[in-house]
Amino acid sequence: MERTEAGKMSDRESGDEQAQALNRGPGEEELASKTLQIQSKRFYLDVKQNRRGRFVKIAEVGAGGKKSRLLLAMSTAAEFRDHLTEFSEHYASLGPLNPDNLPEDGKLKSEVMTKENRRYYLDLKENQRGRFLRVSMTMPLSRQRSQVAIPAQGMIEIRDALTDLLNEFGTEDQELHDELPEPQSLKVENKMFYFDIGQNRRGTFMRISEVRANFRTAITIPERSWARFRDVLSEFADREPSTPAKDFAAQGAGGGGGGGGGGGNSN
């Protein structure tokens, strides 16, 4: 099996690493998220929203909690998706990897994307371990460079996941006009619940995410259903709380009664 730079990373991810991968900046709301396991790497594709508008965050989480991430405007994410198709087609046209005949700089195909003050470098590369797409993001007046390395076989998976998100949230860069409530969170035992309000073409919605170590799930509730959802929760919350001991005793009493009834019917 072909290996890439990702090959050194572990398949395991601790609860602390999961929490780091789910960190959000101040004032950010998570609208949607996809998780992909590609070889030994885990990738998170998130659509987020702040007062400046919507954007896509692509995060790569590796061994030891090391995380690399890219931020893309919605229009830039659409351009990146199209480049992924081109790079995938070029990769498919290549012959088998020959470790004895590698390009001097390792590059097989390159492109550059520019959006305002950010520049993105896309390089399909190969080395003795395999082929991969390196995506780097730079900003002026900054010496830091953010980059992720996508195994070549996973470019299609990233593209398809990104396409799904863009189909739902659009590709236009526009600031939001409606002020949305700030996100909230709630810790219950070993779980975290996140409550995020977002918008898409179908209207406003609430996303409730349940997160614990190595596990994440979410539900989406349209704004028109919030009142009914609240009423259902209120009905349960207003009930007299029961304890496991009481429930067990009641169940045992019911079972005994059923046995006695069965004895009566046998006459």
Backbone torsions as a table, in degrees:
resi	resn	phi	psi	omega
1	MET	NA	137.5	-178.6
2	GLU	-71.0	134.3	179.4
3	ARG	-113.7	155.8	179.1
4	THR	-125.6	-170.6	175.5
5	GLU	-57.7	-21.3	179.9
6	ALA	-70.8	-14.6	-171.5
7	GLY	-61.7	-18.9	-179.5
8	LYS	-81.4	-10.2	-172.8
9	MET	-88.4	151.2	-176.3
10	SER	-87.2	151.7	176.3
11	ASP	-76.8	-16.7	-175.4
12	ARG	-87.1	145.9	177.5
13	GLU	-139.2	121.3	-176.5
14	SER	-77.1	171.0	177.7
15	GLY	-61.9	-36.0	178.1
16	ASP	-64.9	-39.6	178.4
17	GLU	-66.3	-39.2	177.5
18	GLN	-61.8	-42.9	179.9
19	ALA	-63.8	-38.4	177.9
20	GLN	-63.6	-38.8	-178.9
21	ALA	-67.3	-22.9	-176.9
22	LEU	-99.1	2.5	-179.1
23	ASN	-58.8	143.2	178.1
24	ARG	-125.2	150.6	178.8
25	GLY	-77.6	168.8	-179.8
26	PRO	-63.5	132.7	177.7
27	GLY	77.5	5.9	179.8
28	GLU	-90.1	144.6	175.6
29	GLU	-123.6	131.4	178.4
30	GLU	-88.2	121.5	-178.0
31	LEU	-95.1	-34.0	-180.0
32	ALA	-162.2	156.1	-178.3
33	SER	-150.8	144.1	174.2
34	LYS	-130.9	142.7	179.0
35	THR	-119.8	131.9	-179.2
36	LEU	-127.2	134.5	172.6
37	GLN	-104.5	112.8	-178.6
38	ILE	-121.3	111.2	-172.2
39	GLN	52.8	-123.4	-177.4
40	SER	-97.1	11.4	-178.7
41	LYS	-109.8	150.7	174.1
42	ARG	-117.7	131.3	-178.8
43	PHE	-119.4	139.8	174.3
44	TYR	-116.1	127.7	174.1
45	LEU	-114.0	113.9	-176.0
46	ASP	-120.6	137.7	166.0
47	VAL	-97.6	121.5	-178.0
48	LYS	-121.4	167.7	-175.1
49	GLN	-145.2	135.0	171.2
50	ASN	-137.2	-168.2	-175.5
51	ARG	-66.4	-17.3	179.5
52	ARG	-89.4	-10.9	178.7
53	GLY	129.6	-161.4	-177.7
54	ARG	-99.0	154.6	176.7
55	PHE	-158.1	167.4	179.3
56	VAL	-110.8	134.0	173.6
57	LYS	-114.9	126.7	175.6
58	ILE	-111.1	119.4	-177.0
59	ALA	-119.7	137.4	175.7
60	GLU	-114.8	121.8	-177.5
61	VAL	-112.3	127.3	-177.8
62	GLY	-120.5	-165.0	-176.4
63	ALA	-64.0	146.2	178.1
64	GLY	72.9	12.9	179.1
65	GLY	81.4	6.0	179.6
66	LYS	-66.0	129.1	-176.9
67	LYS	-129.6	134.4	172.7
68	SER	-118.4	145.4	-177.5
69	ARG	-146.7	155.0	174.9
70	LEU	-125.6	145.0	174.9
71	LEU	-115.7	130.2	-178.3
72	LEU	-132.1	134.2	169.6
73	ALA	-62.9	159.5	-176.0
74	MET	-59.4	-40.8	179.2
75	SER	-67.9	-35.7	177.9
76	THR	-69.2	-37.1	176.8
77	ALA	-61.5	-37.5	177.8
78	ALA	-66.6	-40.5	177.1
79	GLU	-64.5	-41.1	178.0
80	PHE	-62.5	-41.5	177.7
81	ARG	-57.6	-44.1	-179.6
82	ASP	-65.2	-38.8	177.4
83	HIS	-65.6	-35.2	177.6
84	LEU	-59.0	-37.7	176.8
85	THR	-63.4	-45.8	-179.6
86	GLU	-62.7	-44.6	-179.5
87	PHE	-66.1	-36.7	179.3
88	SER	-65.4	-41.8	178.3
89	GLU	-64.4	-39.7	178.5
90	HIS	-66.3	-41.4	178.8
91	TYR	-61.3	-40.7	-179.2
92	ALA	-65.6	-25.5	-178.0
93	SER	-84.4	-9.2	-178.0
94	LEU	-77.7	151.6	175.1
95	GLY	-81.1	-176.1	179.0
96	PRO	-60.9	150.8	179.2
97	LEU	-66.6	131.3	177.7
98	ASN	-116.8	99.5	-176.8
99	PRO	-59.6	-20.3	-178.6
100	ASP	-89.9	-2.0	-177.8
101	ASN	-140.0	63.0	-178.1
102	LEU	-93.0	147.6	174.0
103	PRO	-58.5	150.5	-175.6
104	GLU	-59.9	-42.8	178.8
105	ASP	-97.9	2.5	179.1
106	GLY	79.0	-3.9	-174.6
107	LYS	-87.5	135.8	177.7
108	LEU	-108.5	-29.8	179.6
109	LYS	-163.0	141.7	-177.7
110	SER	-139.9	149.0	174.9
111	GLU	-145.2	160.4	177.1
112	VAL	-130.8	135.2	174.3
113	MET	-117.4	141.8	178.9
114	THR	-129.2	131.9	177.5
115	LYS	-141.2	109.5	-179.0
116	GLU	51.8	-117.0	-175.7
117	ASN	-96.3	13.3	179.9
118	ARG	-114.9	144.3	176.1
119	ARG	-128.9	136.1	-176.9
120	TYR	-119.2	130.3	178.6
121	TYR	-110.7	123.9	179.7
122	LEU	-111.5	120.2	-178.3
123	ASP	-131.9	116.6	170.3
124	LEU	-84.2	118.6	-173.1
125	LYS	-126.2	165.8	173.5
126	GLU	-143.1	146.7	172.0
127	ASN	-140.5	-168.8	-176.1
128	GLN	-66.5	-16.7	-179.8
129	ARG	-91.2	-17.6	179.4
130	GLY	147.2	-162.3	-177.2
131	ARG	-118.0	145.4	-176.5
132	PHE	-158.0	159.1	176.0
133	LEU	-104.5	118.2	175.9
134	ARG	-99.1	125.2	179.4
135	VAL	-116.9	119.1	-177.7
136	SER	-116.7	142.9	178.5
137	MET	-121.3	129.4	177.9
138	THR	-126.4	154.8	176.8
139	MET	-131.9	146.1	179.1
140	PRO	-64.7	151.7	179.0
141	LEU	65.2	15.4	178.2
142	SER	-129.4	131.3	178.6
143	ARG	-86.5	-7.7	-178.1
144	GLN	-83.9	144.4	176.8
145	ARG	-130.3	121.4	177.2
146	SER	-92.4	139.6	179.5
147	GLN	-153.8	151.6	172.8
148	VAL	-127.2	154.3	178.0
149	ALA	-121.5	116.4	-176.8
150	ILE	-103.4	121.4	174.9
151	PRO	-53.2	137.7	-174.4
152	ALA	-56.0	-36.1	-179.7
153	GLN	-67.9	-16.3	-176.8
154	GLY	-97.6	1.1	-177.8
155	MET	-61.7	-38.5	180.0
156	ILE	-65.8	-40.4	179.0
157	GLU	-62.9	-43.4	177.4
158	ILE	-62.5	-44.2	-179.4
159	ARG	-61.1	-45.0	-177.6
160	ASP	-66.2	-40.9	178.2
161	ALA	-65.0	-40.9	178.9
162	LEU	-65.7	-38.6	178.1
163	THR	-61.5	-42.7	178.6
164	ASP	-59.5	-43.7	-179.2
165	LEU	-67.0	-41.0	-179.2
166	LEU	-70.0	-34.1	176.5
167	ASN	-63.0	-32.3	-178.4
168	GLU	-83.5	-38.6	-171.8
169	PHE	-110.7	-2.4	175.5
170	GLY	84.9	173.1	-176.4
171	THR	-120.5	7.9	-178.2
172	GLU	-89.3	142.9	175.8
173	ASP	-94.6	101.1	-179.4
174	GLN	-140.5	141.2	178.7
175	GLU	-77.0	150.2	-179.0
176	LEU	-79.6	141.0	179.5
177	HIS	-98.9	-25.8	-179.8
178	ASP	-92.9	131.1	177.6
179	GLU	-78.5	118.9	-177.9
180	LEU	-98.0	150.6	178.5
181	PRO	-59.9	150.7	177.5
182	GLU	-68.3	146.5	177.4
183	PRO	-65.8	152.4	178.8
184	GLN	-131.1	161.2	179.3
185	SER	-140.2	157.4	-177.6
186	LEU	-145.0	128.9	178.0
187	LYS	-102.2	126.9	178.1
188	VAL	-128.9	108.4	-176.9
189	GLU	54.6	-119.1	-177.9
190	ASN	-98.0	17.7	-178.5
191	LYS	-116.2	152.3	170.9
192	MET	-119.0	134.7	175.4
193	PHE	-114.4	128.6	178.9
194	TYR	-113.4	133.9	-179.5
195	PHE	-116.2	109.4	-176.8
196	ASP	-120.8	135.3	176.8
197	ILE	-103.3	129.9	-179.2
198	GLY	-138.3	178.0	179.2
199	GLN	-137.5	145.1	169.0
200	ASN	-142.5	-165.9	-175.7
201	ARG	-65.2	-20.4	-177.8
202	ARG	-93.5	-3.0	177.2
203	GLY	124.6	-161.2	-177.4
204	THR	-91.8	145.4	-178.7
205	PHE	-148.1	164.6	173.9
206	MET	-115.7	130.3	175.7
207	ARG	-109.5	122.3	177.6
208	ILE	-107.8	116.7	-177.6
209	SER	-109.7	134.5	174.5
210	GLU	-107.1	123.4	-174.9
211	VAL	-129.5	130.3	168.4
212	ARG	-146.1	179.3	-173.8
213	ALA	-54.5	123.9	176.5
214	ASN	59.0	24.7	179.2
215	PHE	-149.0	138.9	179.2
216	ARG	-155.7	130.5	176.6
217	THR	-146.6	161.0	-176.1
218	ALA	-152.6	155.0	172.7
219	ILE	-127.1	153.3	179.9
220	THR	-121.0	129.8	-176.8
221	ILE	-119.9	117.6	177.5
222	PRO	-62.4	150.1	-176.2
223	GLU	-58.0	-35.1	-178.1
224	ARG	-65.7	-15.8	-178.1
225	SER	-103.4	0.4	-176.3
226	TRP	-60.1	-45.1	-176.4
227	ALA	-61.8	-44.4	179.4
228	ARG	-66.3	-39.8	177.9
229	PHE	-60.6	-42.6	177.7
230	ARG	-62.9	-41.2	-179.1
231	ASP	-63.6	-39.9	179.3
232	VAL	-65.0	-43.2	177.8
233	LEU	-62.8	-39.1	-179.7
234	SER	-63.7	-38.0	178.9
235	GLU	-60.6	-42.2	178.5
236	PHE	-71.8	-39.9	-177.8
237	ALA	-66.7	-30.1	-177.5
238	ASP	-81.1	-10.9	179.0
239	ARG	-70.5	152.8	177.2
240	GLU	-66.6	123.8	-178.2
241	PRO	-62.6	141.7	179.0
242	SER	-113.3	155.1	178.5
243	THR	-107.2	154.0	178.0
244	PRO	-55.9	-35.5	-179.2
245	ALA	-64.5	-44.4	178.8
246	LYS	-63.3	-42.2	-179.1
247	ASP	-63.2	-41.1	-179.0
248	PHE	-66.0	-41.6	179.7
249	ALA	-64.3	-42.2	179.8
250	ALA	-64.7	-39.1	179.3
251	GLN	-66.7	-38.7	179.5
252	GLY	-66.9	-40.1	178.4
253	ALA	-64.3	-39.5	179.3
254	GLY	-64.8	-39.1	-180.0
255	GLY	-65.3	-38.6	179.4
256	GLY	-65.3	-40.9	-179.9
257	GLY	-62.5	-38.8	-178.9
258	GLY	-65.8	-36.8	179.2
259	GLY	-65.1	-40.5	179.9
260	GLY	-64.7	-38.7	178.7
261	GLY	-63.4	-37.5	-179.6
262	GLY	-63.7	-37.5	179.7
263	GLY	-64.5	-36.0	-179.6
264	GLY	-67.5	-36.6	-176.7
265	ASN	-73.2	-14.5	-176.3
266	SER	-80.5	-10.8	179.1
267	ASN	-73.3	NA	NA
